[in-house]
């Protein structure tokens, strides 16, 4: 049986799994790389689960992610090529990040973190600007602080 796959990236920051969605060329891989480096710079775990496509399955009320066999441990670096990278074979998705055009982001949203349903599981979600890893990193940092108030800053 083929598991469902979404066009997205997935990574683990500390103990938190993050699924990054967005259209082609919106900076998913670049942002994923930025988040991994930010976590490592703070002495925390920052590890890829999958780049470009992610298998997602519901299990016990949680959403789990894993890489397709064909791209396991590989990340695309636009302008450089495909590189081998350390990866985690499975992660629980704790936050979904949707990369959208900057003009679609509200300056002061009523709720920065919303809930979306993916594969029948409700998951916190945050919109961040496409191709702006500096701004998006800051938004994800604040989202994680809100979702995990007792956890250290992973990024």
Protein Blocks (a to p, Z undefined) as FASTA:
>chain_A
ZZdddddddddehjaccddeddehilmmmmmmmmmmmmmmnopacddfbehiacdddeeh
iacddddfklgoiacdehkbpcdddddfbdcdfbdcddddfklpcfbafblbacddeehi
acddddddehilklmmmmmmmmmmmmmmmbccfZZ
